[in-house]
């Protein structure tokens, strides 16, 4: 009798709250991971990835940084983005808990890798989240981020030429090497050498061990005024990268070459 009365009172109170627009918010967990196109997850090795979540009105709901490892290589590379089980690998991610009162359309934006500010890119998706319906595990959100990273290890360039040594990798930090899982033969890494603020010529990088590549810029009758590296994938059209290695202050800076 007491149980039934309490239950009825509970139902009545719930109905009154709904009618009055006082619906209790339900904690809703959302896990977000970012996969580098053609490679593994982006995590702390590359400085992490910033994730911002907004509602349809533009109000910020959450912010966080993706940290953790790049994940299990075999499992990831044998899967595709159409298979959610790839997200169950030991991979970098960030989790949020949102208090939702009603179905809410969310905009989820990821920017990274944070360790390479000049080469960061952003990706975004929209999702309809329901109160209490957690987006974790197989239901976690997995975004894809394109891009190739050129990491200068040493740069000795001037108007007389010089050299530079760079590391070349996927956005997750996965090394691009001759004959490797990410085979250098599937990519082009080259340099554009600007002469006297106007004319340009191409220069090639030579393999210098592991995922390192060396560029030699010969002296020219015209002074070298900028050296810009660029990379593309011949397999994934959306994969590219660019970075200014050195430029003289005697020219008016060109419009942003780096990404």
N, C-alpha and C positions, 0 to 999 in steps of 0.2 A: 504493500500500500504506500509506504513512504517512498520506495524507489519509483513507483509509477507517478506519484505526485511530483517528485523532484524532476523526473524526466519531462513531464508535461510543462513544468515551470521553465525548464531549460529550453524546450522547443518554443514556448511562448516568448521568452526573452530573445531568442535568436530571431524570431519573426519580427519582433518589435525593432530590433537593431537594424535589420535589413530594410524595413520600411522607413526607418529614420535616416538611412544612408550611413549608419555607423557599423560597417562591416569590418570585422577584425582582420588585420593584416596577417598573412601567413608567411613565415620564413621560407624563402625559395633559394636553393643553392644553385649556382651556375659556375661551371668550370670551363675555362677557355684555354686553348692551346693553339699555337701557330706553327704550321708546317712550311718549311722552305720548299718552293716548287722544285720538284725533281730530286729532293734530298730528305733531310731529317728535320726534327723539331728545333726551333730556335730557343735557346735558353741562356743560362748565365755565362757560358763560354763566349758569347758575343755581346755581353752586357745586358742581356734581357730584352724584353719587348714591353712597351707600355700599352695597357688596355684601358680604354674609357668606355663606359656604358651610359647612354642617355635615353630618356624616354622620348615619346613622339613630340613633346613640346620643347625638347632641347634641354631639359633639366638633367644635370649630371646625377646619376644614380650610384655610380661606383667608379673607382680608379685603382689600378694595381699594376705590378710588374711581374711578368712571367719569368720564373727562375727554374732551374733544374737542368737535368741532362738532356742530351739530344735524342735519347731513345735507343731501342734495340734495332740495329742496322738491318739485319735480315728480315725481321718481321715488318718493318716499315717499307723497305724497298720491294718486298714481294706483294705488298698490299697496294691499294689505290685509294684516292680520296673518296671514292664512292663507298668504301667499306669502313664503317665506324669503328670496327675492332682495332684499327691501327692506333686509335687514341688510347687504347688500354695498355700500350707499351709503356715502359718506364721512361716517361718523357716529361719535359718541362711544361708547366701549366700554372695557372693562377685561379684561385677559387674566390667566389663572392657569395654573400648571403644577402639577398634583397627581401625587404618586407613588402609584399604585394597584396593589395586589397582586391584587385580585379585583374582580368586578363590585360596584359600591358605589352604594347609593342616597343621593343628595345632596339636601339642602334648600338652595335658593338664595333669599336674601332681599335685596331692594333697598329702600332708604329714601332719600327725597329729595323735592324738591330741597334740598340742604344749605344753600343760601344763604337759605332762608326757613324757619327752625326752627319757627315757629308754624304753618306750613301744610304741614309734611311729611306724607307718607303712605308706607305700606309695601305691598309686593306680594311674593308668594312663589310659588315653584313647586318641584316635586320632579322629579328626573330620575335614571335609572339609568345610571351611567357605567361604561364598560368600559375596562380597562387598554389604553392605546395607541390607543384610538379617540377621536381629537381632536374636540372640538366647536368648530369654528372655521368661518369663511366661511358657507356655506349651512347648516351644521349648528350654528352658534352659537346660544346661548340668547338669546331676545328676550322680555323681560318688558314688561308694559304697566302704566303708572301713571296713575291718574285724578287729576283735580283742576284747579282754576282758581286762579290766583295774583293776589292783590290787594296791590300794593306801594305803601305810603304814601310819597309824595315830600315832602309838607309837611302838617303837621297843626296847626291853630290853633283848638283847641276848648277850651271851658271850660263852666262851669255856665250861662253866658249865651249859649251857642251858638257860632257861628264857622264855620269852613270847613276843608275838607281836599281835597288833590289826590292822586289815586292813579293808578298805572299798572295796567292790566288785561291779563292775558295767560294763555296756556296754560301748562301745567307746564314746557314746554320753553323758555319765554320768547317764544314766537311772539305777536306783538301782536294784540289783538282790537280792530278798528277798524271804523267804519261803512263798508260796501261792500268790505271787505278779504277776503282769503282766509279769515280767521276773522272773519266778519261779526258785528258787534255786535248786529245784529237777531236773531241766533240765541241771544242770551244776555240775562239780566236781572241788572243790577247795581243794588243798592239798599241803603239803610241803615235800621237800626232805631234810633230815638232813644229812650232811656229817660229818663223824667221822674220826679224825686223818688223814685228807687229802685223804682218800681212800674209806673206806666202807660207805654205805649210808643206811638210814632207812626212812620209811615213817611216817609222822605225819599228824593228821587231824585238821582242823579248826572247831570250835564250834560257833554256832550262838550267837551273843552278842547284838542283838537288831538292828532294821532297816536293813541296808545292811552292818553291821559290823560283823566281824568274828574274833575270838580270837584263837591264836595258842599257845599251851604250849609245850615246849621242855624240856623233863626230862633230868636230869644229867645222864651221862654215864661214865663207867670206862674209856672209850676213850674220849679225848677232842672233843668237837664240833668245827668244823672248818669252817662250812658254813651252812646257812639255806636259801633254795630257794623255793619260792612259785610258783605254776603253776596252771593253770585253763584251762578247756576245756568245750565245750558245747556238750551235747549228742544229740542235735537237729540239730545244724548247724556245720558240720565237719570243716568248715573253721574258726570257732571261737575258739581262744585259747589266752592264755596270760602267761607271766612268768616274775618273778622279783626276783633278789637276795636281800633278806632282810638283811642279815649280812654275812660277811666272815672274817676269820682271815687272818692276813698278814704272817702267818707262812707257808702257802702253796703257791706253784706256782699257780697263778690265772688260773682257767680253761678257756677254750675258751668260748666266750660270751654265757651266759645262757639267760640273758635278751634279749628281742627282740630289 
